[in-house]
Amino acid sequence: MSTTQDELAGVVDLFGALTRPELTAALAELAFKQGRDVDESALRATIEQAIDTYTLVEYEPAGSDSSADPLVAVGPTAFPTLPPNAEDLPHILDSDRRSVDRERLAEQVSRRLTNEAEAAVEAGDAERAAELLDVSYDIEAWASADASAVRSALEPVLPQD
């Protein structure tokens, strides 16, 4: 099954937030509905790539059990797109929609962006810094957050025009 990152976001958006195993199960069910095979390791790699690019982001609800699987939610770089036959997934999986505290999620994603920007600068990783620069603008539109400090921190490793 070939699923784009925005389609992953579309599936997650149906549920509000999912654990990685729940998302994998939803995508396996979707593949079945579409008459396709699924390579679970490739699917897990696609999910991790979506998290790396901020299409999906990890979310820890208030009062969550630290031993529980972390949730993933739609991130700032996503353009959620519902894949064909996905609209029935909540009924098929008998799963209720989770509510996501957008302010809490934005704080967690902003903290991650700041940490990753610091790591990119420390490593002198201009390519990752450029990616994170783009994310800094996306997060401002997505969560009305101020990421100007992240952009300033990234300046030393960004290519000069």
N, C-alpha and C positions, 0 to 999 in steps of 0.2 A: 504494500500500500504506500503510495506516495502522497504525503500530506505536507502542505506548505506551513510555514510558521504562523501565518495569519489564519489558516484553517485551524491550527491547534488553538490559537487564541479564540476563535469562534466557538469551538467546542467548550473551552473553559468558560467563556462568557455565558453559555447556556446554563451553567451550574453556579456561577458566581466565583467559585474557587474549587479546586480538586486536589487530591493528593496525586503524586506521580502514578501510583498503582491504579487509582481510579481513572486517571486520564488514559493510561495505557489500556485499561479495560474498555473504556468508552470508544477508543479508537479501534480496538479489536472488534468490538460490536459493529462499529460503523463499516469496517472492512468487510465483515460478514454480510451486512446489508447490501453492500455494493458488489458482492461476489468476488472479492479480492482476498489474496493471502496477505498475512502480516508477518513481518520480521520484527519481533519484539525488541531485539537488540538495536536494530536500526531505528525503531521508533523511540526507544529510550535515548539514543544519541541525538535524534531530532529534537526531543524535548529539552535535553541539556543545551543544545545549540540555541534554542529559542530563549532559554534562560540567560545564556551568555550574551545574547544580543538585546536583552531587555524586552523581547516580545512577550515573554512570560516572566513573572517575577515571583520569588518566594514570599509567602505571607504568613506571619505568625499572629493569629488572632489573640486578643487579650484573654488571659486566663487559660491559654492552651497548654496542654501537657507536653513537656519537652521531649518525652519519649515517643510521642505520636509522629506519624509521617507529616512533614511540612506540607503546607498547601501551596499551590501555585495559582496565581491570578493573572489577569490580563495586564501587560506592562505598557510603558509609555511609547514604545516603538511599534506597537501592534495596530493593525487595521483589521479587527476581527471580521472574518469571513466565514459564513456557515457553509461547510462542505455539503454536497448532495446527500440527502437522506439523514441528515443529522438532527432534524427538528424533533424526532421522536425519542432521542437518546435519554432525556430525563425520565420518560415513562418506562422505557425498556429497562433501564438500570434501576428504576424505582428509587430515585434519588431526589431529595428536595434541594432547592436552590439555597446556597449558603450566602449570607450577607457578608459583605466586606466593608470594614471600616476604612473608607477611602483616606481619611486623614492619617490613620495609623499606617496604612499601606504606603502612602507617600513618604512618611517619615522613614520607614524601613528601606524603601528604595533609594531615597536621598542619602541615607547613611551608607548603603552599599556603593552608590556612585562615588561618594567622597572617598571611601576606602580604596576602591579600584583606581580612582584617579591618582591617589597618593602612591599606590603600587606601580602604576604605569610611569609616573615621574621618577620614582626611585630606580626603576629598571631601565629608564631611558627608552621606553617602548613608544616610539612616535606613532606607529600604526594603531596601537590600542588607544593611545591618547586621542587620536583623531576620531576614532569610533566613539569614545566617551564624550568628546566634545559635542558630537551630533546628539547623543543621548541627553546631554545637559539641556539642549534646546527643547527636545521632545518632552522631557519631564516637566519643564515649565508650562507647557501647553496642557499636558495631561493632568497635572496636579496643582497648578498655580503655585508651584514651588519656585524659590529663588536659587538658581544654580550658578550664579555669577562667580561665587567663590571657587567652585569646581573649575570653571573656565580659566580663572586666574591661576589656579594651581597647575593647570595643564600647559600653560603658555611656554614654560621653559623647554618642553620636549616637542612642541608642535613645529612642523616645518614652517620656515619663514618664507613669505611670498616675495 
